[in-house]
Every structure is written in structure tokens, then in C-alpha cells.
Amino acid sequence: MKTTPIPSPITLNVILLALLFVAVVYIGVTGKMERRRLQGIQERTEGQFRAEWLSESEILLWLAAFVGFLIAGGMLVFRSAWRLPAILTGAMATITLFLAFAQPPLWADVLGVLLVYAGLVWSIRPAGKPGSSLRHSQA
């Protein structure tokens, strides 16, 4: 009779800590999102309106971050070296969700999108010798 291996207590603790972290972050971010949504409703009822270009640019920047996340996910599926794309996909998912739920100021949206695409460019770079840089390779 074949038995199923039991995960070690350390593995279970790591999984539980990861789930707890995700739950705490999710609850905190969704609470902030709800508060921002209610503030937006209050501002509109009081006659205060945001500029349309600001809302549209936030949506476009979130969409750009989401596309970067999808590209990183595709790299995770189609590349044989999966560790770096897995880390990037997780980081880009975190940035994308932060931009969507926390609704930071426009400069933070731009910074988030730049981080997403910098991570993509860094992961696509040609593999060189460890510790080598462009300055040393041109000499």
C-alpha cells in the first residue's frame, strides 16, 4: 500500500504565514479602496469633480500595469527557467493590485508602471556572466 507523504511542520507554517500575509494585505487594501470609493461619492454629492483626464490616465496606467503582469505570466508559462518569471509575476501582481485597489496619486501610478516594465526589461535581458556589466563587456 502506497502512503501519501505528510508535509513537514515547517512547510505548513510557511504556507500558513503566506496565507495570513495575503489575508492581512487583502483586508487592508480593500478597506482603503472602499474608503476612497466612499470619499469619491461624497465629493460628487458635494459638487466637487475631478478632472476627467486624471481618471482616464489612472485607468490607462492601471491597464498598462495589468498588461505587464500578463506578459510576465506568459513568460512564466513559456520559459524553461521559471524562477525569475515567477518572482516577477508575483511582484507585478502585487503592484497591479496596489494600483487598482489603493488608488494612489498619479505619480505613484507612473512609478508602479515603470517598475513593472523595468522588471520585464530586466528579465528579458540576455544572460551574461554573473557580475559582468555592459562597461566590462564593451572593453
Secondary structure by P-SEA (a helix, b strand, c coil): ccccccccaaaaaaaaaaaaaaaaaaaaaaaaaaaaaaaaaaaaaacccccaaaaaaaaaaaaaaaaaaaaaaaaaacccccaaaaaaaaaaaaaaaaaacccccaaaaaaaaaaaaaaaaaaaccccccccccccccc
